[in-house]
């Protein structure tokens, strides 16, 4: 299974450096930088978080996202639910913007997990792998 790791708004894909190799033992892992973060410059004009996430992989994938990345992941799931097989949100507020996106609660995917923290990469990787294998 392809796994896409989406970072929070105050970091870049390096946020996943400790978790990525643990997941990569069993899955193909991609960790893009969102526009304006890490190696991805912020270009003039409007940006779609959904497009940034969906452009990081082909076909379908499980998306694991932390904090602001959770919003990007939800926007991707709303834009292309057939491409998001599982969704894992870490320290994210998944329904804090429901008024902005009224159908956010109607996204149908195989599973959603909401985890409280990214503080212990080994534990996070274990829980994510367990969830992905369901």
N, CA, C and O atoms as a MOPAC input file, in Angstrom:
PM7 MOZYME 1SCF
protein

 N      0.85300 1    -1.17900 1     0.00000 1
 C      0.00000 1     0.00000 1     0.00000 1
 C      0.89500 1     1.23700 1     0.00000 1
 O      1.91400 1     1.27800 1     0.68900 1
 N      0.50600 1     2.23300 1    -0.77300 1
 C      1.23900 1     3.49400 1    -0.77300 1
 C      0.73100 1     4.33900 1     0.39200 1
 O     -0.47400 1     4.43000 1     0.62800 1
 N      1.66900 1     4.96000 1     1.12200 1
 C      1.34200 1     5.79800 1     2.26800 1
 C      1.92800 1     7.18700 1     2.02200 1
 O      3.10900 1     7.32300 1     1.70500 1
 N      1.09500 1     8.21200 1     2.17000 1
 C      1.52200 1     9.59100 1     1.98500 1
 C      1.51400 1    10.27200 1     3.35400 1
 O      0.49300 1    10.28300 1     4.04200 1
 N      2.65400 1    10.83600 1     3.74100 1
 C      2.80500 1    11.51700 1     5.02300 1
 C      2.76100 1    13.02700 1     4.79200 1
 O      3.58900 1    13.56500 1     4.05700 1
 N      1.80200 1    13.71000 1     5.41200 1
 C      1.63800 1    15.14700 1     5.23300 1
 C      1.99200 1    15.85500 1     6.54800 1
 O      1.44000 1    15.55000 1     7.60500 1
 N      2.91900 1    16.79800 1     6.45300 1
 C      3.44400 1    17.49800 1     7.62800 1
 C      2.51100 1    18.59500 1     8.12200 1
 O      1.54400 1    18.95900 1     7.45300 1
 N      2.82200 1    19.11500 1     9.31100 1
 C      2.04500 1    20.21400 1     9.89600 1
 C      2.41200 1    21.53100 1     9.22300 1
 O      3.30400 1    21.57300 1     8.37500 1
 N      1.73500 1    22.59000 1     9.59500 1
 C      1.93600 1    23.88200 1     8.96200 1
 C      3.19500 1    24.61400 1     9.36300 1
 O      3.57800 1    25.57200 1     8.69200 1
 N      3.85200 1    24.20100 1    10.42900 1
 C      5.04300 1    24.91100 1    10.89500 1
 C      6.32600 1    24.12400 1    10.63900 1
 O      7.38900 1    24.50000 1    11.13400 1
 N      6.23800 1    23.03700 1     9.87100 1
 C      7.40700 1    22.21300 1     9.59600 1
 C      7.46900 1    21.91800 1     8.09800 1
 O      6.90200 1    22.64400 1     7.28100 1
 N      8.16300 1    20.84700 1     7.76300 1
 C      8.19500 1    20.34400 1     6.39200 1
 C      8.20100 1    18.82600 1     6.47300 1
 O      7.97500 1    18.26100 1     7.54300 1
 N      8.45800 1    18.16200 1     5.35300 1
 C      8.39800 1    16.69600 1     5.33900 1
 C      9.40500 1    16.05400 1     6.28100 1
 O      9.25800 1    14.88000 1     6.62200 1
 N     10.42300 1    16.79200 1     6.70800 1
 C     11.39400 1    16.27200 1     7.67000 1
 C     10.76400 1    15.90600 1     9.00600 1
 O     11.35700 1    15.17600 1     9.80100 1
 N      9.55700 1    16.41600 1     9.24900 1
 C      8.82000 1    16.06700 1    10.46500 1
 C      8.63200 1    14.54700 1    10.57200 1
 O      8.49400 1    14.00400 1    11.66800 1
 N      8.63000 1    13.87900 1     9.42500 1
 C      8.37000 1    12.43700 1     9.37700 1
 C      9.64200 1    11.58800 1     9.32400 1
 O      9.55800 1    10.37100 1     9.15900 1
 N     10.81400 1    12.20500 1     9.46200 1
 C     12.07200 1    11.46900 1     9.30100 1
 C     12.20000 1    10.25400 1    10.20900 1
 O     12.77600 1     9.24600 1     9.80000 1
 N     11.68500 1    10.32400 1    11.41500 1
 C     11.79500 1     9.18800 1    12.34000 1
 C     10.73100 1     8.11700 1    12.08500 1
 O     10.94000 1     6.94700 1    12.40500 1
 N      9.60500 1     8.51100 1    11.51700 1
 C      8.49400 1     7.57600 1    11.28000 1
 C      8.61100 1     6.90700 1     9.90900 1
 O      8.31300 1     5.72200 1     9.75400 1
 N      9.03900 1     7.67200 1     8.93900 1
 C      9.07200 1     7.19100 1     7.55000 1
 C      9.77300 1     5.84000 1     7.37400 1
 O      9.18800 1     4.94400 1     6.76500 1
 N     10.99700 1     5.65100 1     7.87800 1
 C     11.66000 1     4.35800 1     7.65400 1
 C     10.93600 1     3.18000 1     8.31800 1
 O     11.01600 1     2.04900 1     7.83900 1
 N     10.23900 1     3.44800 1     9.40800 1
 C      9.49700 1     2.38000 1    10.08900 1
 C      8.31300 1     1.92800 1     9.23800 1
 O      8.01700 1     0.73600 1     9.16800 1
 N      7.63900 1     2.87300 1     8.59300 1
 C      6.52200 1     2.52400 1     7.71800 1
 C      7.02700 1     1.92500 1     6.40500 1
 O      6.37900 1     1.05700 1     5.82000 1
 N      8.18600 1     2.39600 1     5.95200 1
 C      8.74200 1     1.94700 1     4.66500 1
 C      9.18300 1     0.48500 1     4.69400 1
 O      9.43600 1    -0.10300 1     3.64300 1
 N      9.27400 1    -0.09700 1     5.86800 1
 C      9.60100 1    -1.52500 1     5.95400 1
 C      8.49800 1    -2.37500 1     5.32500 1
 O      8.75000 1    -3.48600 1     4.85900 1
 N      7.26100 1    -1.83800 1     5.31400 1
 C      6.13200 1    -2.62400 1     4.80800 1
 C      5.31100 1    -1.92900 1     3.72600 1
 O      4.45100 1    -2.55200 1     3.10400 1
 N      5.57300 1    -0.64100 1     3.50100 1
 C      4.76500 1     0.11400 1     2.54600 1
 C      5.64600 1     1.07000 1     1.74900 1
 O      6.73800 1     1.43500 1     2.18500 1
 N      5.15900 1     1.46900 1     0.57900 1
 C      5.82300 1     2.52100 1    -0.18800 1
 C      5.40500 1     3.84700 1     0.44100 1
 O      4.21300 1     4.12600 1     0.56500 1
 N      6.37200 1     4.65800 1     0.83400 1
 C      6.08500 1     5.87900 1     1.58400 1
 C      6.55300 1     7.11200 1     0.81400 1
 O      7.66600 1     7.15000 1     0.29100 1
 N      5.67500 1     8.12300 1     0.75600 1
 C      5.97400 1     9.40500 1     0.12000 1
 C      5.70100 1    10.48800 1     1.15800 1
 O      4.68300 1    10.44400 1     1.84900 1
 N      6.61200 1    11.46500 1     1.26900 1
 C      6.41800 1    12.57100 1     2.20100 1
 C      6.71100 1    13.88700 1     1.47500 1
 O      7.83700 1    14.38200 1     1.52000 1
 N      5.71000 1    14.44900 1     0.81000 1
 C      5.92400 1    15.69800 1     0.06200 1
 C      5.96500 1    16.91000 1     0.99600 1
 O      5.49300 1    16.85300 1     2.13200 1
 N      6.52700 1    17.98300 1     0.50500 1
 C      6.44400 1    19.27000 1     1.19100 1
 C      5.26100 1    20.01900 1     0.61100 1
 O      5.12700 1    20.11800 1    -0.60900 1
 N      4.40300 1    20.54700 1     1.46900 1
 C      3.29700 1    21.37400 1     1.01200 1
 C      3.85400 1    22.68600 1     0.44700 1
 O      4.97400 1    23.06600 1     0.79000 1
 N      3.10600 1    23.38300 1    -0.40700 1
 C      3.58500 1    24.64300 1    -0.99100 1
 C      4.04400 1    25.63400 1     0.08400 1
 O      3.33400 1    25.89700 1     1.05400 1
 N      5.25800 1    26.17900 1    -0.11800 1
 C      5.81100 1    27.13800 1     0.81900 1
 C      6.56500 1    26.51700 1     1.97900 1
 O      6.97200 1    27.22100 1     2.90300 1
 N      6.75500 1    25.21700 1     1.94300 1
 C      7.44300 1    24.50400 1     3.01500 1
 C      8.57400 1    23.66300 1     2.42500 1
 O      8.45500 1    23.14100 1     1.31700 1
 N      9.66400 1    23.53600 1     3.16900 1
 C     10.76600 1    22.68100 1     2.74500 1
 C     11.25900 1    23.00900 1     1.35300 1
 O     11.60500 1    24.15300 1     1.06000 1
 N     11.28900 1    22.00100 1     0.49500 1
 C     11.82700 1    22.16700 1    -0.85900 1
 C     10.80300 1    22.65800 1    -1.88300 1
 O     11.13300 1    22.82100 1    -3.05800 1
 N      9.56900 1    22.89600 1    -1.44600 1
 C      8.52500 1    23.35300 1    -2.37200 1
 C      8.28500 1    24.84600 1    -2.17500 1
 O      7.73100 1    25.25600 1    -1.15500 1
 N      8.69800 1    25.65700 1    -3.14000 1
 C      8.52000 1    27.10700 1    -2.98000 1
 C      7.05100 1    27.50400 1    -3.03900 1
 O      6.21800 1    26.79800 1    -3.60800 1
 N      6.76200 1    28.62800 1    -2.44800 1
 C      5.41800 1    29.20200 1    -2.53600 1
 C      5.40700 1    30.12800 1    -3.74200 1
 O      6.02700 1    31.19200 1    -3.73400 1
 N      4.70900 1    29.71500 1    -4.75300 1
 C      4.63500 1    30.51000 1    -5.97800 1
 C      3.44200 1    31.45800 1    -5.89200 1
 O      2.50000 1    31.19800 1    -5.14400 1
 N      3.47300 1    32.54700 1    -6.64600 1
 C      2.34600 1    33.48600 1    -6.62500 1
 C      1.05500 1    32.80800 1    -7.09000 1
 O      1.07200 1    31.89000 1    -7.91000 1
 N     -0.04000 1    33.28000 1    -6.55100 1
 C     -1.34000 1    32.76900 1    -6.96500 1
 C     -1.98200 1    31.89500 1    -5.90900 1
 O     -1.46300 1    31.73300 1    -4.80400 1
 N     -3.12000 1    31.33600 1    -6.27500 1
 C     -3.85500 1    30.47500 1    -5.35700 1
 C     -3.26300 1    29.08100 1    -5.34000 1
 O     -2.68000 1    28.62000 1    -6.32200 1
 N     -3.42500 1    28.41100 1    -4.19400 1
 C     -2.91300 1    27.05100 1    -4.04100 1
 C     -4.01500 1    26.15300 1    -3.50800 1
 O     -4.79800 1    26.55900 1    -2.65000 1
 N     -4.07000 1    24.96100 1    -4.00600 1
 C     -5.02900 1    23.96800 1    -3.53800 1
 C     -4.29800 1    22.93200 1    -2.70000 1
 O     -3.41700 1    22.22800 1    -3.19300 1
 N     -4.67000 1    22.84500 1    -1.43200 1
 C     -4.06900 1    21.81700 1    -0.57900 1
 C     -4.40400 1    20.42800 1    -1.11200 1
 O     -3.56700 1    19.52700 1    -1.09000 1
 N     -5.62500 1    20.26600 1    -1.58500 1
 C     -6.02300 1    18.96700 1    -2.13500 1
 C     -5.13300 1    18.58900 1    -3.30700 1
 O     -4.66600 1    17.45400 1    -3.39200 1
 N     -4.89400 1    19.53900 1    -4.21600 1
 C     -4.04400 1    19.25300 1    -5.37600 1
 C     -2.61800 1    18.92800 1    -4.95200 1
 O     -1.98100 1    18.05100 1    -5.53500 1
 N     -2.11300 1    19.63100 1    -3.93600 1
 C     -0.75000 1    19.36200 1    -3.45500 1
 C     -0.63400 1    17.94100 1    -2.92800 1
 O      0.35400 1    17.25800 1    -3.19800 1
 N     -1.63300 1    17.48800 1    -2.17800 1
 C     -1.61000 1    16.13400 1    -1.62000 1
 C     -1.82700 1    15.10400 1    -2.72300 1
 O     -1.06700 1    14.14100 1    -2.83000 1
 N     -2.85200 1    15.29900 1    -3.53700 1
 C     -3.17100 1    14.32200 1    -4.57800 1
 C     -2.07600 1    14.23400 1    -5.63300 1
 O     -1.90900 1    13.18900 1    -6.26100 1
 N     -1.33900 1    15.30300 1    -5.83500 1
 C     -0.24600 1    15.29100 1    -6.79400 1
 C      0.97900 1    14.52200 1    -6.31900 1
 O      1.90500 1    14.28500 1    -7.09500 1
 N      0.98700 1    14.13400 1    -5.06000 1
 C      2.14100 1    13.43400 1    -4.48600 1
 C      2.12200 1    11.92700 1    -4.75000 1
 O      3.10900 1    11.23700 1    -4.49500 1
 N      0.99400 1    11.41900 1    -5.26300 1
 C      0.89500 1     9.97800 1    -5.49500 1
 C     -0.01900 1     9.69300 1    -6.67800 1
 O     -0.83000 1    10.52400 1    -7.08600 1
 N      0.14300 1     8.48600 1    -7.21300 1
 C     -0.72300 1     8.03100 1    -8.30500 1
 C     -1.72400 1     7.02800 1    -7.76000 1
 O     -1.50500 1     6.43700 1    -6.70300 1
 N     -2.78900 1     6.84100 1    -8.45800 1
 C     -3.82200 1     5.87000 1    -8.09700 1
 C     -4.38300 1     6.17200 1    -6.71600 1
 O     -4.99100 1     7.22400 1    -6.52000 1
 N     -4.19100 1     5.26600 1    -5.74800 1
 C     -4.75700 1     5.46500 1    -4.41800 1
 C     -3.69400 1     5.28800 1    -3.34800 1
 O     -2.64400 1     4.69100 1    -3.58400 1
 N     -3.98900 1     5.82200 1    -2.15700 1
 C     -3.03000 1     5.75700 1    -1.05800 1
 C     -3.73500 1     5.97400 1     0.26600 1
 O     -4.84000 1     6.51300 1     0.32800 1
 N     -3.07000 1     5.54200 1     1.31500 1
 C     -3.46100 1     5.91600 1     2.67100 1
 C     -2.74500 1     7.23000 1     2.96600 1
 O     -1.57900 1     7.39900 1     2.60800 1
 N     -3.43800 1     8.15400 1     3.61500 1
 C     -2.83400 1     9.43700 1     3.95300 1
 C     -2.74100 1     9.55000 1     5.46500 1
 O     -3.72000 1     9.34100 1     6.18100 1
 N     -1.54100 1     9.88700 1     5.93800 1
 C     -1.27900 1    10.11000 1     7.35600 1
 C     -0.84700 1    11.56300 1     7.47800 1
 O      0.11700 1    11.98000 1     6.83500 1
 N     -1.55500 1    12.34300 1     8.30200 1
 C     -1.28000 1    13.77100 1     8.36000 1
 C     -1.33700 1    14.28000 1     9.79200 1
 O     -2.09100 1    13.77900 1    10.62600 1
 N     -0.52000 1    15.28800 1    10.04800 1
 C     -0.48300 1    15.87300 1    11.37400 1
 C     -0.87700 1    17.35200 1    11.33600 1
 O     -0.50500 1    18.07800 1    10.41400 1
 N     -1.62500 1    17.78200 1    12.33700 1
 C     -2.01800 1    19.17200 1    12.53400 1
 C     -2.62400 1    19.77300 1    11.26000 1
 O     -3.60800 1    19.24300 1    10.74500 1
 N     -2.05400 1    20.87000 1    10.74200 1
 C     -2.57400 1    21.51900 1     9.54000 1
 C     -2.58100 1    20.56700 1     8.34800 1
 O     -3.43000 1    20.68500 1     7.46500 1
 N     -1.64300 1    19.62600 1     8.31800 1
 C     -1.63500 1    18.61500 1     7.26100 1
 C     -2.92700 1    17.81800 1     7.25500 1
 O     -3.34500 1    17.31000 1     6.21400 1
 N     -3.57100 1    17.70600 1     8.43400 1
 C     -4.85800 1    17.02600 1     8.51800 1
 C     -5.91200 1    17.71100 1     7.68000 1
 O     -6.75400 1    17.05700 1     7.06600 1
 N     -5.86200 1    19.03400 1     7.65700 1
 C     -6.80600 1    19.76400 1     6.80100 1
 C     -6.52900 1    19.46500 1     5.33000 1
 O     -7.45300 1    19.22900 1     4.55200 1
 N     -5.25000 1    19.47600 1     4.95800 1
 C     -4.88000 1    19.16700 1     3.57100 1
 C     -5.34700 1    17.76100 1     3.20900 1
 O     -5.84800 1    17.53500 1     2.10800 1
 N     -5.18300 1    16.81900 1     4.13300 1
 C     -5.60100 1    15.43700 1     3.88500 1
 C     -7.11600 1    15.33600 1     3.72100 1
 O     -7.60100 1    14.63000 1     2.83700 1
 N     -7.85900 1    16.04000 1     4.56800 1
 C     -9.32100 1    16.02300 1     4.45000 1
 C     -9.78100 1    16.66300 1     3.14600 1
 O    -10.72100 1    16.18000 1     2.51400 1
 N     -9.12500 1    17.74700 1     2.74100 1
 C     -9.49100 1    18.36800 1     1.47200 1
 C     -9.21400 1    17.41800 1     0.30700 1
 O     -9.98300 1    17.36800 1    -0.65200 1
 N     -8.11900 1    16.66700 1     0.39200 1
 C     -7.81300 1    15.67600 1    -0.65100 1
 C     -8.86700 1    14.58000 1    -0.66300 1
 O     -9.31300 1    14.15700 1    -1.72900 1
 N     -9.26800 1    14.11500 1     0.52400 1
 C    -10.28900 1    13.06200 1     0.61000 1
 C    -11.63300 1    13.54600 1     0.06400 1
 O    -12.36400 1    12.78100 1    -0.56500 1
 N    -11.95300 1    14.81300 1     0.30800 1
 C    -13.19400 1    15.36700 1    -0.23000 1
 C    -13.13800 1    15.50800 1    -1.73900 1
 O    -14.12400 1    15.26200 1    -2.43400 1
 N    -11.97700 1    15.90600 1    -2.24100 1
 C    -11.83100 1    16.13200 1    -3.68100 1
 C    -11.79300 1    14.83400 1    -4.46900 1
 O    -12.26800 1    14.78100 1    -5.60300 1
 N    -11.22900 1    13.78300 1    -3.87500 1
 C    -11.07300 1    12.51100 1    -4.60400 1
 C    -11.17800 1    11.32800 1    -3.63900 1
 O    -10.18800 1    10.63700 1    -3.40100 1
 N    -12.36600 1    11.09000 1    -3.08300 1
 C    -12.51400 1    10.02200 1    -2.08900 1
 C    -12.12900 1     8.64200 1    -2.60700 1
 O    -11.73600 1     7.77800 1    -1.82400 1
 N    -12.23600 1     8.42300 1    -3.91100 1
 C    -11.87500 1     7.12600 1    -4.47500 1
 C    -10.36900 1     6.88700 1    -4.43300 1
 O     -9.92100 1     5.75200 1    -4.59800 1
 N     -9.58500 1     7.93500 1    -4.21500 1
 C     -8.12200 1     7.79300 1    -4.18300 1
 C     -7.57100 1     7.64100 1    -2.76700 1
 O     -6.41600 1     7.25200 1    -2.59600 1
 N     -8.38100 1     7.94200 1    -1.75100 1
 C     -7.92200 1     7.88500 1    -0.35700 1
 C     -8.48100 1     6.62200 1     0.28400 1
 O     -9.67100 1     6.54000 1     0.58800 1
 N     -7.60900 1     5.64400 1     0.48500 1
 C     -8.06700 1     4.35700 1     1.00900 1
 C     -8.20700 1     4.36200 1     2.52400 1
 O     -9.10400 1     3.71900 1     3.07100 1
 N     -7.32800 1     5.08100 1     3.19700 1
 C     -7.39000 1     5.21600 1     4.65300 1
 C     -6.88500 1     6.60300 1     4.99000 1
 O     -6.11200 1     7.19800 1     4.23900 1
 N     -7.32900 1     7.10800 1     6.12600 1
 C     -6.94900 1     8.43900 1     6.55700 1
 C     -6.59300 1     8.38600 1     8.03000 1
 O     -7.39800 1     7.95700 1     8.85700 1
 N     -5.37200 1     8.82800 1     8.36200 1
 C     -4.92700 1     8.87800 1     9.74400 1
 C     -4.59400 1    10.32300 1    10.07200 1
 O     -3.74900 1    10.93500 1     9.41900 1
 N     -5.25800 1    10.86900 1    11.08400 1
 C     -5.04000 1    12.25600 1    11.49600 1
 C     -4.35500 1    12.26500 1    12.85500 1
 O     -4.82700 1    11.63400 1    13.80000 1
 N     -3.23300 1    12.98700 1    12.94800 1
 C     -2.45000 1    13.05800 1    14.17700 1
 C     -2.49000 1    14.49400 1    14.68000 1
 O     -2.06000 1    15.41400 1    13.98400 1
 N     -3.00700 1    14.68400 1    15.89400 1
 C     -3.10800 1    16.01400 1    16.49500 1
 C     -3.76600 1    17.01300 1    15.54600 1
 O     -3.32600 1    18.15700 1    15.43000 1
 N     -4.80100 1    16.57900 1    14.88600 1
 C     -5.53100 1    17.43400 1    13.95600 1
 C     -6.92500 1    17.70400 1    14.50100 1
 O     -7.43800 1    16.94100 1    15.31900 1
 N     -7.53100 1    18.78200 1    14.04900 1
 C     -8.90500 1    19.10300 1    14.39900 1
 C     -9.74700 1    18.84100 1    13.15800 1
 O    -10.01600 1    19.76100 1    12.38700 1
 N    -10.16500 1    17.59300 1    12.95900 1
 C    -10.80700 1    17.24500 1    11.69400 1
 C    -12.13100 1    17.93900 1    11.42400 1
 O    -12.51400 1    18.09500 1    10.26400 1
 N    -12.83500 1    18.35400 1    12.45700 1
 C    -14.13800 1    18.94900 1    12.20300 1
 C    -14.19600 1    20.41900 1    12.59700 1
 O    -15.28300 1    20.98400 1    12.72600 1
 N    -13.03700 1    21.04400 1    12.79000 1
 C    -12.98800 1    22.45800 1    13.14400 1
 C    -13.37100 1    23.36400 1    11.99700 1
 O    -13.61200 1    24.55400 1    12.20200 1
 N    -13.43300 1    22.81900 1    10.78400 1
 C    -13.77500 1    23.65800 1     9.64100 1
 C    -14.96900 1    23.10900 1     8.87400 1
 O    -15.11100 1    23.35300 1     7.67600 1
 N    -15.82300 1    22.37100 1     9.56400 1
 C    -16.98800 1    21.78300 1     8.91000 1
 C    -17.90300 1    22.84800 1     8.32300 1
 O    -18.51500 1    22.62000 1     7.27900 1
 N    -18.01100 1    23.99700 1     8.96500 1
 C    -18.87400 1    25.05000 1     8.43100 1
 C    -18.37300 1    25.51000 1     7.06600 1
 O    -19.16500 1    25.90000 1     6.20800 1
 N    -17.04100 1    25.46200 1     6.86700 1
 C    -16.48100 1    25.86600 1     5.58300 1
 C    -16.70200 1    24.80400 1     4.51300 1
 O    -16.86100 1    25.12300 1     3.33500 1
 N    -16.71100 1    23.53900 1     4.92800 1
 C    -16.88600 1    22.42800 1     3.99200 1
 C    -18.03800 1    21.57000 1     4.52000 1
 O    -17.80200 1    20.59900 1     5.23900 1
 N    -19.27400 1    21.91300 1     4.17500 1
 C    -20.44800 1    21.27300 1     4.76400 1
 C    -20.49300 1    19.75000 1     4.62600 1
 O    -21.04100 1    19.08200 1     5.50300 1
 N    -19.93200 1    19.18000 1     3.55100 1
 C    -20.03300 1    17.73900 1     3.37500 1
 C    -18.83100 1    16.98900 1     3.95000 1
 O    -18.62100 1    15.82500 1     3.61100 1
 N    -18.03700 1    17.63100 1     4.81500 1
 C    -16.84400 1    16.99600 1     5.37300 1
 C    -17.17600 1    15.70300 1     6.11200 1
 O    -16.39200 1    14.75500 1     6.07100 1
 N    -18.30800 1    15.64700 1     6.77700 1
 C    -18.66700 1    14.43400 1     7.52300 1
 C    -19.16400 1    13.31300 1     6.61300 1
 O    -19.37900 1    12.19300 1     7.07600 1
 N    -19.34900 1    13.59900 1     5.32900 1
 C    -19.88200 1    12.61100 1     4.41500 1
 C    -18.80700 1    11.89100 1     3.59900 1
 O    -19.13200 1    11.07900 1     2.73300 1
 N    -17.52800 1    12.18000 1     3.86800 1
 C    -16.45100 1    11.50200 1     3.15100 1
 C    -16.48700 1    10.02700 1     3.54500 1
 O    -16.42600 1     9.69100 1     4.72800 1
 N    -16.58600 1     9.16200 1     2.55600 1
 C    -16.62600 1     7.72900 1     2.83200 1
 C    -15.30000 1     7.12500 1     2.38800 1
 O    -14.96500 1     7.12400 1     1.20300 1
 N    -14.56000 1     6.61500 1     3.35300 1
 C    -13.30700 1     5.92100 1     3.07700 1
 C    -13.28900 1     4.67100 1     3.93400 1
 O    -14.13800 1     4.50000 1     4.80900 1
 N    -12.31800 1     3.79200 1     3.68400 1
 C    -12.26200 1     2.52800 1     4.40400 1
 C    -12.10300 1     2.69600 1     5.90600 1
 O    -12.62200 1     1.88700 1     6.67500 1
 N    -11.40100 1     3.72500 1     6.33300 1
 C    -11.21400 1     3.89300 1     7.76600 1
 C    -10.58500 1     5.21800 1     8.08900 1
 O     -9.84500 1     5.78600 1     7.28500 1
 N    -10.88100 1     5.70600 1     9.27100 1
 C    -10.27700 1     6.93500 1     9.76200 1
 C     -9.78500 1     6.66700 1    11.17300 1
 O    -10.52100 1     6.13600 1    12.00500 1
 N     -8.54600 1     7.03300 1    11.43600 1
 C     -8.00400 1     6.94300 1    12.78900 1
 C     -7.60100 1     8.34600 1    13.20900 1
 O     -7.08600 1     9.11400 1    12.39700 1
 N     -7.82800 1     8.68300 1    14.46000 1
 C     -7.39600 1     9.98100 1    14.96800 1
 C     -6.49100 1     9.71000 1    16.15000 1
 O     -6.93100 1     9.18700 1    17.17300 1
 N     -5.21000 1    10.07100 1    16.00500 1
 C     -4.21300 1     9.80800 1    17.03400 1
 C     -3.82200 1    11.10600 1    17.71100 1
 O     -3.84900 1    12.16300 1    17.08000 1
 N     -3.45200 1    11.04600 1    19.00600 1
 C     -3.22200 1    12.27500 1    19.75200 1
 C     -1.87800 1    12.95600 1    19.57200 1
 O     -1.80900 1    14.16200 1    19.81100 1
 N     -0.79800 1    12.28700 1    19.16900 1
 C      0.50700 1    12.96300 1    19.15400 1
 C      1.52600 1    12.28800 1    18.26100 1
 O      1.38200 1    11.12200 1    17.89300 1
 N      2.56700 1    13.04700 1    17.91600 1
 C      3.66500 1    12.56300 1    17.09000 1
 C      4.93500 1    12.45900 1    17.94700 1
 O      6.04600 1    12.41200 1    17.41800 1
 N      4.76100 1    12.42500 1    19.26100 1
 C      5.89500 1    12.48300 1    20.17500 1
 C      6.74300 1    11.21200 1    20.18400 1
 O      7.95200 1    11.29600 1    20.40000 1
 N      6.15600 1    10.05000 1    19.95700 1
 C      6.90600 1     8.79300 1    19.97100 1
 C      6.77700 1     8.12500 1    18.61300 1
 O      5.80100 1     7.42200 1    18.35400 1
 N      7.76900 1     8.34400 1    17.73600 1
 C      7.69500 1     7.81300 1    16.37100 1
 C      7.49600 1     6.30600 1    16.31200 1
 O      6.75500 1     5.82100 1    15.45700 1
 N      8.13800 1     5.55500 1    17.19900 1
 C      7.99700 1     4.10200 1    17.17700 1
 C      6.56800 1     3.67700 1    17.48800 1
 O      6.03200 1     2.77300 1    16.84700 1
 N      5.95600 1     4.32300 1    18.46200 1
 C      4.57500 1     4.00200 1    18.83000 1
 C      3.60700 1     4.44700 1    17.73900 1
 O      2.66500 1     3.72700 1    17.40800 1
 N      3.83800 1     5.62900 1    17.18400 1
 C      2.99000 1     6.11100 1    16.09500 1
 C      3.06400 1     5.15100 1    14.91100 1
 O      2.03100 1     4.78100 1    14.35100 1
 N      4.26600 1     4.74500 1    14.52400 1
 C      4.43300 1     3.82000 1    13.39500 1
 C      3.72200 1     2.50500 1    13.67600 1
 O      3.08200 1     1.94500 1    12.78700 1
 N      3.82900 1     2.00400 1    14.90700 1
 C      3.17300 1     0.73800 1    15.25400 1
 C      1.65700 1     0.85400 1    15.09000 1
 O      1.02400 1    -0.02700 1    14.50800 1
 N      1.07700 1     1.94100 1    15.60400 1
 C     -0.37400 1     2.12400 1    15.52900 1
 C     -0.81500 1     2.31900 1    14.08200 1
 O     -1.82500 1     1.75400 1    13.66300 1
 N     -0.07100 1     3.11200 1    13.31900 1
 C     -0.42000 1     3.33600 1    11.90700 1
 C     -0.36300 1     2.02600 1    11.13300 1
 O     -1.28100 1     1.71300 1    10.37500 1
 N      0.70900 1     1.25800 1    11.31900 1
 C      0.83200 1    -0.01900 1    10.60900 1
 C     -0.30700 1    -0.96500 1    10.96900 1
 O     -0.85300 1    -1.64900 1    10.10400 1
 N     -0.65700 1    -0.99800 1    12.23700 1
 C     -1.77400 1    -1.84700 1    12.68300 1
 C     -3.06900 1    -1.42200 1    11.99600 1
 O     -3.84400 1    -2.26600 1    11.54500 1
 N     -3.29800 1    -0.12300 1    11.91900 1
 C     -4.50200 1     0.40800 1    11.28600 1
 C     -4.50000 1     0.11500 1     9.77900 1
 O     -5.52200 1    -0.28500 1     9.22200 1
 N     -3.35600 1     0.31500 1     9.12500 1
 C     -3.28600 1     0.08300 1     7.67700 1
 C     -3.49500 1    -1.38200 1     7.32800 1
 O     -4.00000 1    -1.69500 1     6.25000 1
 N     -3.12200 1    -2.26000 1     8.20500 1
 C     -3.25400 1    -3.69700 1     7.94300 1
 C     -4.64900 1    -4.24500 1     8.22100 1
 O     -4.91000 1    -5.42200 1     7.97300 1
 N     -5.54300 1    -3.41200 1     8.73000 1
 C     -6.91400 1    -3.88300 1     9.01700 1
 C     -7.66100 1    -4.16400 1     7.73400 1
 O     -8.82400 1    -4.56700 1     7.77200 1

